[in-house]
Amino acid sequence: MSLTPLELLDYMKERLIELTRDMQIGDNKKAPNVHIGYLPQKISGPKEQPPDPAVPVTITGVNKNNQVLDKELTKDVFPFIIIRATGVDDSEYDQDGQAQADIPVKILIATYSYDEDGYRDVMHLAQVIRQNFITTGTMGAAADLQRPVSFVLHEEQAYPYWSGEFMTTWAIPTLERKVDFINGYTR
């Protein structure tokens, strides 16, 4: 059975939504939003003004034009999980000699909490995900988790936002070269 990197991310998103459905994380006390790739863009300000993006990467209370961002708009983004495939490596073979592709997947976790122990929400969420991935070991019908699985709580935190990230690698069956034989000759 084959599986593409995008299908792997779709399976992973479904699993993470199911796994975190009943959680109440951060000051918002809600389950994390799960996104593939990047956060959806949020826009702040009246419609007659040029829109200012309000994404967590630039949140400092004001945007690049020193305009105050809509706190409620940025707060609604949190907590979140972002899953992102960072590449594909087709150079590996499994123990049976079958070609496989290794897909590194970064999983970003972020929460919002004025509590000084807000990092604990990130650590808890990371542990729940880690336990699930390691104990099941598979994603979808054809992706196998490869070790090591690493998690890092970011050293610098933009209070009241807390974040960390996983690095995982998933092995999936890869494409094989097709050879057409016509009258005994390769075309």
LUMVEX-647590 format. One record per residue: x, y, z of N, C-alpha, C, O in turn; residue in three letters. Coordinates in steps of 0.05 Angstrom, whole numbers, plus 32768, in hexadecimal, padded with zeros to 4 digits. Example, Ala and Ser with C-alpha at 12.3 -4.5 7.8 and 13.67 -1.06 7.14 Angstrom:
% LUMVEX-647590
VEXLO/n.u/n.v/n.w/ca.u/ca.v/ca.w/c.u/c.v/c.w/o.u/o.v/o.w/aa
VEXLO/8108/7F8E/809C/80F6/7FA6/809C/8108/7FBE/809C/811D/7FBE/80A9/Ala
VEXLO/8101/7FD3/808E/8111/7FEB/808F/8102/8001/809D/810C/8017/80A1/Ser
END
This chain:
% LUMVEX-647590
VEXLO/n.u/n.v/n.w/ca.u/ca.v/ca.w/c.u/c.v/c.w/o.u/o.v/o.w/aa
VEXLO/8011/7FE8/8000/8000/8000/8000/8012/8019/8000/8026/801A/800E/Met
VEXLO/800A/802C/7FF0/801A/8045/7FF0/800D/805B/8000/7FF5/805A/8006/Ser
VEXLO/801D/806E/8008/8013/8084/8018/8024/809C/8011/803D/809A/8011/Leu
VEXLO/8018/80B2/800B/8027/80CA/8004/802D/80DA/801D/801F/80D6/8032/Thr
VEXLO/8041/80EC/801D/8045/80FD/8034/802D/810E/803C/8028/8111/8054/Pro
VEXLO/801D/8117/8029/8005/8127/8030/7FF0/8115/803D/7FE2/811E/804F/Leu
VEXLO/7FEE/80FC/8034/7FDB/80EA/8041/7FE4/80E4/805E/7FD3/80E2/8070/Glu
VEXLO/7FFE/80E1/8062/8009/80DD/807D/8000/80F4/808F/7FF7/80F0/80A5/Leu
VEXLO/8003/810D/8085/7FFC/8124/8095/7FDD/8125/809B/7FD5/812C/80B1/Leu
VEXLO/7FCD/811C/8088/7FB0/811B/808C/7FA9/8107/80A2/7F99/810D/80B3/Asp
VEXLO/7FB6/80EF/80A1/7FB1/80DB/80B6/7FBA/80E6/80D1/7FAD/80E2/80E5/Tyr
VEXLO/7FD1/80F3/80D1/7FDC/80FE/80EA/7FC9/8113/80F6/7FC4/8114/810E/Met
VEXLO/7FBE/8124/80E5/7FAB/8139/80EE/7F93/812C/80FA/7F8A/8134/8110/Lys
VEXLO/7F88/8117/80ED/7F70/8109/80F8/7F76/80FD/8113/7F66/80FF/8126/Glu
VEXLO/7F8E/80F1/8116/7F95/80E4/812F/7F98/80F9/8145/7F8E/80F5/815B/Arg
VEXLO/7FA5/810F/813F/7FAA/8124/8153/7F90/8131/815C/7F8C/8137/8173/Leu
VEXLO/7F7D/8135/8149/7F63/8140/8151/7F55/812D/8163/7F4A/8135/8178/Ile
VEXLO/7F55/8113/815D/7F47/80FF/816E/7F55/80FD/8189/7F47/80FC/819D/Glu
VEXLO/7F6F/80FE/8189/7F7F/80FB/81A2/7F7B/8112/81B5/7F7B/810F/81CE/Leu
VEXLO/7F77/812A/81AB/7F76/8142/81BB/7F59/814E/81BE/7F56/8163/81CA/Thr
VEXLO/7F46/8140/81B3/7F2A/814A/81B1/7F20/8154/81CC/7F12/8169/81CD/Arg
VEXLO/7F25/8146/81E2/7F19/814C/81FC/7F2C/815C/820E/7F25/8160/8225/Asp
VEXLO/7F42/8165/8204/7F55/8174/8214/7F4C/8191/8218/7F3F/819C/8207/Met
VEXLO/7F54/819C/822F/7F4F/81B9/8234/7F6A/81C5/823A/7F74/81C4/8251/Gln
VEXLO/7F76/81D1/8226/7F92/81DB/8228/7F93/81F9/822A/7F83/8207/821D/Ile
VEXLO/7FA5/8204/823A/7FAB/8220/823C/7F94/8230/8248/7F81/8225/8253/Gly
VEXLO/7F97/824B/8246/7F82/825D/8251/7F68/825A/8243/7F53/825F/824E/Asp
VEXLO/7F68/8252/8229/7F50/824F/821A/7F40/8236/8222/7F28/8234/821C/Asn
VEXLO/7F4D/8224/8230/7F40/820B/8239/7F31/81FD/8222/7F19/81F8/8224/Lys
VEXLO/7F40/81F8/820C/7F34/81EA/81F6/7F49/81D7/81E9/7F61/81D9/81EE/Lys
VEXLO/7F3E/81C5/81D9/7F50/81B3/81CA/7F60/81C2/81B6/7F57/81D6/81AB/Ala
VEXLO/7F78/81B9/81B0/7F89/81C7/819D/7F7E/81C5/8181/7F72/81B1/8179/Pro
VEXLO/7F81/81DB/8171/7F7B/81DB/8155/7F92/81CC/8147/7FA9/81D0/814E/Asn
VEXLO/7F8C/81BA/8134/7FA1/81AB/8126/7FA1/81B4/8109/7F8D/81B4/80FC/Val
VEXLO/7FB9/81BC/8100/7FBC/81C6/80E5/7FD3/81B7/80D7/7FE7/81AF/80E4/His
VEXLO/7FD0/81B4/80BD/7FE6/81A9/80AD/7FF5/81C0/80A0/7FE9/81D2/8094/Ile
VEXLO/800F/81C0/80A2/8020/81D4/8095/8024/81EC/80A6/8039/81EF/80B3/Gly
VEXLO/8011/81FF/80A5/8014/8218/80B3/7FFA/8221/80BE/7FE5/8216/80B7/Tyr
VEXLO/7FFA/8235/80D0/7FE1/8240/80DB/7FD3/824E/80C4/7FDF/825B/80B3/Leu
VEXLO/7FB8/824D/80C5/7FA9/825E/80B2/7FAE/827B/80B9/7FB0/8282/80D0/Pro
VEXLO/7FAE/828C/80A5/7FB3/82A9/80AA/7F9A/82B5/80B7/7F84/82B0/80AE/Gln
VEXLO/7F9F/82C6/80CB/7F8A/82D5/80D8/7F8E/82F2/80D2/7FA5/82FB/80D2/Lys
VEXLO/7F79/8301/80CE/7F7B/831D/80C7/7F6F/832E/80DE/7F5A/8327/80E9/Ile
VEXLO/7F7D/8344/80E4/7F74/8356/80F9/7F6E/8371/80ED/7F7B/8379/80D9/Ser
VEXLO/7F5C/8380/80F9/7F57/839B/80F0/7F3E/839E/80DF/7F33/838A/80D6/Gly
VEXLO/7F34/83B7/80DC/7F1D/83BC/80CC/7F22/83B4/80AE/7F38/83B5/80A5/Pro
VEXLO/7F0C/83AE/80A0/7F0E/83A5/8085/7F18/83BB/8072/7F24/83B4/805D/Lys
VEXLO/7F14/83D5/8078/7F1D/83EA/8066/7F3B/83EF/8067/7F46/83FA/8054/Glu
VEXLO/7F48/83E5/807C/7F65/83E8/807E/7F72/83CF/8070/7F66/83BA/806E/Gln
VEXLO/7F8B/83D2/8067/7F99/83BA/805D/7F9B/83A6/8074/7FA1/83AE/808B/Pro
VEXLO/7F97/838D/806F/7F97/837A/8085/7FB3/8376/8090/7FC7/8376/8081/Pro
VEXLO/7FB4/8372/80AA/7FCD/836C/80B8/7FCC/834F/80C0/7FB9/8347/80CE/Asp
VEXLO/7FE0/833F/80B9/7FDF/8323/80C2/7FE4/8321/80E0/7FF4/8330/80EB/Pro
VEXLO/7FD5/8310/80ED/7FD8/830C/8109/7FDE/82EE/810E/7FCC/82DF/8114/Ala
VEXLO/7FF7/82E7/810B/7FFF/82CB/810E/8012/82C9/8126/8020/82DC/812C/Val
VEXLO/8012/82B2/8134/8022/82AF/814C/803F/82B5/8149/804C/82BD/815D/Pro
VEXLO/804B/82B2/8132/8067/82B6/812F/806E/82D4/8134/8085/82D9/813D/Val
VEXLO/805C/82E6/812E/8062/8302/8131/8054/830F/8149/8054/8328/814B/Thr
VEXLO/8047/8300/8159/8037/830B/816F/804A/8317/8185/805A/8308/8191/Ile
VEXLO/8048/8331/8188/8057/833E/819E/8045/8354/81AA/804E/8364/81BA/Thr
VEXLO/802C/8354/81A3/8019/8368/81AC/8014/837D/8198/7FFF/838A/8198/Gly
VEXLO/8027/8382/8185/8023/8394/816F/802D/8387/8156/803F/8376/8157/Val
VEXLO/8023/8390/813F/802D/8385/8126/8044/8396/811B/804D/83A8/8129/Asn
VEXLO/804D/8391/8103/8064/83A0/80F8/805F/83BE/80F5/8072/83CD/80F3/Lys
VEXLO/8045/83C7/80F4/803F/83E3/80F2/8038/83EF/810D/802C/8405/810E/Asn
VEXLO/803F/83E2/8123/803A/83EA/813E/801C/83ED/8144/8014/83FE/8154/Asn
VEXLO/800C/83DE/8136/7FEF/83DD/813C/7FEA/83C6/814F/7FF5/83B0/814B/Gln
VEXLO/7FD9/83CB/8163/7FD3/83B6/8176/7FC3/83A0/8168/7FAF/83A5/815A/Val
VEXLO/7FCC/8387/816C/7FBD/8371/8161/7FA5/836A/8171/7FA4/8370/8189/Leu
VEXLO/7F91/835F/8164/7F79/8356/8172/7F7F/833E/8183/7F84/8328/8179/Asp
VEXLO/7F7F/8342/819E/7F87/832C/81B0/7F75/8314/81AD/7F7E/82FD/81AE/Lys
VEXLO/7F5B/8319/81AA/7F48/8302/81A7/7F4E/82F2/818E/7F4B/82DA/818E/Glu
VEXLO/7F55/8300/8179/7F5B/82F3/8160/7F73/82E0/8162/7F72/82CA/8159/Leu
VEXLO/7F88/82EA/816F/7FA0/82DA/8172/7F9C/82C4/8186/7FA7/82AE/8184/Thr
VEXLO/7F8C/82C9/819B/7F88/82B6/81B0/7F78/829D/81A5/7F7C/8287/81AF/Lys
VEXLO/7F66/82A2/8192/7F56/828C/8187/7F67/8277/8179/7F5E/8260/8176/Asp
VEXLO/7F7F/827E/8170/7F90/826B/8162/7F9A/8256/8176/7F9F/823F/816D/Val
VEXLO/7F9E/825D/818F/7FAA/824B/81A3/7F95/823B/81B1/7F7E/8244/81B4/Phe
VEXLO/7F9C/8223/81BB/7FB4/8214/81B6/7FB3/8208/8199/7F9E/8205/818E/Pro
VEXLO/7FCB/8201/818F/7FCB/81F5/8174/7FE2/81E1/8172/7FF5/81E0/8181/Phe
VEXLO/7FDE/81CF/815E/7FF2/81BC/8156/7FF5/81BF/8138/7FE1/81C0/8129/Ile
VEXLO/800D/81C2/812E/8012/81C4/8112/8023/81AC/810A/8038/81A7/8116/Ile
VEXLO/801B/819D/80F6/802B/8187/80EC/8035/818E/80D0/8026/8197/80BF/Ile
VEXLO/804F/818A/80CC/805B/8193/80B3/8070/817E/80AA/8084/8179/80B9/Arg
VEXLO/806D/8173/8092/8082/8162/8087/8098/8175/807D/8093/8188/8070/Ala
VEXLO/80B1/816E/8084/80C7/8180/807D/80D8/8175/8066/80EC/8182/805F/Thr
VEXLO/80D0/815F/805B/80DF/8154/8044/80D7/8137/803F/80C6/812C/804C/Gly
VEXLO/80E5/812B/802B/80E2/810F/8024/80FD/8104/801D/810B/8110/800D/Val
VEXLO/8105/80ED/8028/811E/80E0/8022/8119/80C4/8018/8110/80B3/8028/Asp
VEXLO/811D/80C0/7FFF/8118/80A5/7FF2/8130/8093/7FF3/8130/807F/7FE3/Asp
VEXLO/8144/8098/8003/815D/8088/8001/815E/8070/8014/8172/8063/8016/Ser
VEXLO/8148/806B/8023/8149/8056/8037/813C/803C/802D/812C/803C/801B/Glu
VEXLO/8144/8026/803B/8138/800C/8035/8130/8000/8050/813E/8003/8064/Tyr
VEXLO/811A/7FF1/8050/8112/7FE4/8069/8121/7FCA/806C/8132/7FC3/805C/Asp
VEXLO/811B/7FBB/8082/812A/7FA2/8088/8126/7F8C/8073/8137/7F7A/8071/Gln
VEXLO/8112/7F8E/8062/810D/7F7B/804D/8119/7F84/8032/8115/7F76/801E/Asp
VEXLO/8127/7F9A/8032/8133/7FA4/801A/8121/7FB4/8008/8128/7FBB/7FF2/Gly
VEXLO/8108/7FBA/8012/80F5/7FCA/8002/80FC/7FE7/8006/8102/7FF0/801C/Gln
VEXLO/80FA/7FF6/7FF0/80FF/8013/7FF1/80E9/8020/8002/80D2/8019/8001/Ala
VEXLO/80F2/8034/8012/80DF/8043/8022/80E7/8060/8021/80FE/8067/801C/Gln
VEXLO/80D4/8072/8026/80D9/808E/8028/80D7/8097/8045/80C4/808F/8053/Ala
VEXLO/80EA/80A6/804F/80E8/80B1/806A/80DE/80CD/8068/80E8/80DE/8059/Asp
VEXLO/80C9/80D3/8078/80BC/80ED/8078/80C0/80F9/8094/80B4/80F1/80A7/Ile
VEXLO/80D2/810D/8096/80D5/811C/80B0/80BC/812E/80B3/80B5/813D/80A1/Pro
VEXLO/80AF/812C/80CB/8098/813C/80D1/809D/814B/80EA/80A3/813F/80FF/Val
VEXLO/809A/8166/80E9/809D/8177/8100/8081/817C/810B/806F/8182/80FC/Lys
VEXLO/807E/817A/8125/8064/817F/8132/8069/8196/8146/8077/8193/815A/Ile
VEXLO/805D/81AD/8140/805F/81C4/8151/8047/81C6/8164/8030/81C2/815B/Leu
VEXLO/804C/81CB/817D/8037/81CD/8191/8039/81E8/819E/804F/81F1/81A6/Ile
VEXLO/8023/81F6/81A1/8023/8210/81AE/800A/8214/81BE/7FF4/820C/81B6/Ala
VEXLO/800D/8221/81D5/7FF6/8227/81E7/7FF8/8244/81EF/800C/8252/81EB/Thr
VEXLO/7FE2/824D/81FC/7FE0/8269/8205/7FD8/8268/8222/7FC2/825E/8228/Tyr
VEXLO/7FE9/8272/8234/7FE2/8272/8250/7FF1/8287/8260/800A/8289/825D/Ser
VEXLO/7FE3/8296/8270/7FF0/82AA/8281/7FFC/829D/829A/800A/82AA/82A9/Tyr
VEXLO/7FF6/8284/829E/8001/8275/82B5/801F/8271/82AF/8026/8269/8298/Asp
VEXLO/8030/8275/82C3/804D/8271/82BE/8054/8253/82B9/806A/824D/82B0/Glu
VEXLO/8041/8242/82BF/8045/8225/82B9/8038/821D/829F/8032/8206/829B/Asp
VEXLO/8034/8231/828D/8027/822B/8273/8036/8217/8263/802B/8209/8252/Gly
VEXLO/8050/8215/8267/8060/8202/8258/8057/81E5/825E/805C/81D3/824E/Tyr
VEXLO/804B/81E1/8275/8042/81C6/827D/802C/81BC/826A/802B/81A4/8265/Arg
VEXLO/801C/81CE/825F/8008/81C6/824B/8016/81BB/8232/800D/81A7/8227/Asp
VEXLO/802B/81C8/822A/803A/81BF/8212/8046/81A4/8218/8045/8192/8207/Val
VEXLO/8053/81A1/8230/805F/8187/8237/804A/8171/8239/8050/815B/8230/Met
VEXLO/8033/8177/8244/801E/8163/8246/8014/815A/822A/8012/8142/8225/His
VEXLO/800F/816D/821A/8006/8167/81FF/801B/8157/81EF/8014/8144/81E1/Leu
VEXLO/8034/815E/81F3/804A/8150/81E6/804B/8133/81EF/8050/8121/81DF/Ala
VEXLO/8048/812F/8209/8049/8114/8214/8033/8102/820A/8037/80EB/8204/Gln
VEXLO/801B/810D/8208/8004/80FE/81FE/8008/80F6/81E1/8003/80DF/81DA/Val
VEXLO/8012/8108/81D1/8018/8102/81B5/802E/80EE/81B2/802C/80DA/81A3/Ile
VEXLO/8043/80F2/81C1/805A/80E0/81C1/8052/80C3/81C8/805A/80B0/81BA/Arg
VEXLO/8043/80C0/81DE/803A/80A6/81E6/802A/8098/81D1/802D/8081/81CB/Gln
VEXLO/8017/80A7/81C5/8006/809C/81B0/8017/8093/8198/8013/807D/818E/Asn
VEXLO/8028/80A4/818E/8038/809D/8177/804A/8086/817B/804C/8074/816B/Phe
VEXLO/8058/8085/8193/806A/806F/8198/805C/8055/819D/8065/8040/8193/Ile
VEXLO/8046/8055/81AB/8038/803C/81B1/802A/8031/8199/8028/8018/8196/Thr
VEXLO/801F/8042/8187/8013/8037/816F/8028/8032/8159/8026/801D/814B/Thr
VEXLO/803B/8043/8156/8051/803F/8143/804A/8042/8126/805C/8042/8115/Gly
VEXLO/8031/8045/811F/8029/8048/8103/8016/805F/8100/8009/8069/8113/Thr
VEXLO/8014/8068/80E7/8001/807D/80E0/7FF4/8075/80C5/8002/8070/80B2/Met
VEXLO/7FDA/8074/80C4/7FCD/806A/80AC/7FD3/804D/80A8/7FD9/803F/80BC/Gly
VEXLO/7FD3/8044/8090/7FD7/8027/808A/7FF4/8021/8084/7FFC/800A/8085/Ala
VEXLO/8005/8035/807E/801F/802F/8074/8036/803F/8080/804D/803C/8077/Ala
VEXLO/8032/8051/8093/8047/8061/809E/8051/8056/80B9/8040/8051/80CA/Ala
VEXLO/806A/8052/80BB/8076/8048/80D4/8088/805D/80E1/8098/806A/80D3/Asp
VEXLO/8084/8062/80FB/8094/8075/810A/80B0/806B/810D/80B4/8053/8114/Leu
VEXLO/80C3/807B/8107/80E0/8075/810A/80EA/8083/8123/80E2/8099/8129/Gln
VEXLO/80FC/8076/8131/8108/8082/8148/8122/8090/813F/812E/8087/812C/Arg
VEXLO/812B/80A5/814D/8120/80B0/8165/8109/80C3/8160/8106/80CE/814A/Pro
VEXLO/80F9/80C7/8175/80E4/80DB/8175/80EE/80F0/8189/80F3/80E9/81A1/Val
VEXLO/80F1/8108/8181/80FC/811C/8193/80E9/8133/8197/80DA/813B/8185/Ser
VEXLO/80E9/813E/81B0/80D8/8155/81B7/80EA/816A/81C4/80FB/8163/81D4/Phe
VEXLO/80E5/8183/81BD/80F4/8199/81C9/80E0/81AE/81D2/80D0/81B7/81C2/Val
VEXLO/80E2/81B6/81EB/80D3/81CD/81F5/80E5/81E5/81EE/80FC/81E7/81F7/Leu
VEXLO/80DA/81F8/81DF/80EB/820F/81D6/80F6/821E/81EE/80E8/8223/8202/His
VEXLO/8110/8224/81EC/811E/8231/8202/8113/824D/8207/810F/8255/821E/Glu
VEXLO/810E/825C/81F2/8103/8277/81F5/80E5/8275/81F0/80DC/826A/81DC/Glu
VEXLO/80D5/8280/8203/80B8/8280/8201/80AE/829D/8200/80B7/82AE/8210/Gln
VEXLO/809C/82A3/81EE/8090/82BE/81EB/8077/82BF/81FC/8061/82BD/81F3/Ala
VEXLO/807C/82C2/8217/8066/82C3/822A/804F/82D5/8221/8055/82EB/8218/Tyr
VEXLO/8037/82CC/8222/802B/82B5/822E/8027/829D/821B/8016/828C/8220/Pro
VEXLO/8037/829C/8205/8035/8287/81F2/804B/8273/81F8/8062/827A/81FE/Tyr
VEXLO/8044/8259/81F8/8057/8244/81FF/8058/8230/81E7/8044/822A/81DB/Trp
VEXLO/8071/8227/81E1/8073/8216/81C9/8089/8201/81CB/809C/8204/81DB/Ser
VEXLO/8086/81ED/81BB/809A/81D7/81B9/8096/81C9/819F/8083/81CF/8190/Gly
VEXLO/80A9/81B7/8198/80A6/81A9/817F/80B1/818C/8180/80C5/8187/818E/Glu
VEXLO/80A4/817B/8171/80AD/8160/816D/80BB/815E/8153/80B5/816D/8140/Phe
VEXLO/80CD/814B/8151/80D7/8142/8137/80D2/8124/8136/80DB/8115/8147/Met
VEXLO/80C3/811C/8121/80BE/80FF/811D/80C6/80F9/8100/80C8/810A/80EF/Thr
VEXLO/80CB/80DF/80FB/80D0/80D6/80E0/80BF/80BE/80DB/80BD/80AC/80EC/Thr
VEXLO/80B1/80BD/80C4/809F/80A8/80BD/80A9/809B/80A4/80AF/80A8/8090/Trp
VEXLO/80AA/8080/80A4/80B2/8071/808C/8099/8068/807D/8086/805D/8089/Ala
VEXLO/8098/806E/8063/8082/8066/8052/808D/8057/803A/80A3/805C/8032/Ile
VEXLO/807D/8046/802E/8086/8039/8015/808B/804F/8000/807C/8062/7FFE/Pro
VEXLO/809F/804B/7FF0/80A6/805F/7FDC/809F/8055/7FC0/8098/803D/7FBC/Thr
VEXLO/80A2/8066/7FAD/809C/805F/7F91/80B3/804E/7F87/80CA/8051/7F8E/Leu
VEXLO/80AC/803B/7F76/80C0/802A/7F69/80C0/8030/7F4B/80AB/8038/7F40/Glu
VEXLO/80D6/802D/7F3F/80D8/8033/7F22/80C9/801E/7F13/80CB/8006/7F18/Arg
VEXLO/80B9/8027/7F00/80AA/8015/7EEE/80BB/8010/7ED5/80C6/8022/7ECA/Lys
VEXLO/80BC/7FF7/7ECD/80CB/7FF0/7EB5/80B8/7FE0/7EA3/80AC/7FCC/7EAB/Val
VEXLO/80B4/7FEA/7E8A/80A4/7FDD/7E77/80B5/7FCA/7E66/80C9/7FD2/7E5C/Asp
VEXLO/80AC/7FB1/7E64/80BA/7F9E/7E53/80A9/7F99/7E3A/8092/7F91/7E3C/Phe
VEXLO/80B5/7F9F/7E23/80A8/7F99/7E0A/80BB/7F87/7DFA/80D1/7F8F/7DF3/Ile
VEXLO/80B2/7F6F/7DF5/80C2/7F5C/7DE6/80DD/7F57/7DF3/80F1/7F53/7DE6/Asn
VEXLO/80DE/7F57/7E0E/80F6/7F52/7E1C/8109/7F6A/7E20/811E/7F67/7E2C/Gly
VEXLO/8102/7F80/7E15/8113/7F98/7E17/8106/7FAD/7E29/80EE/7FB0/7E2B/Tyr
VEXLO/8117/7FBB/7E37/810D/7FD1/7E49/8108/7FE9/7E37/8119/7FF1/7E27/Thr
VEXLO/80F2/7FF5/7E3B/80EB/800D/7E2C/80F0/8026/7E3D/80EC/803C/7E34/Arg
END
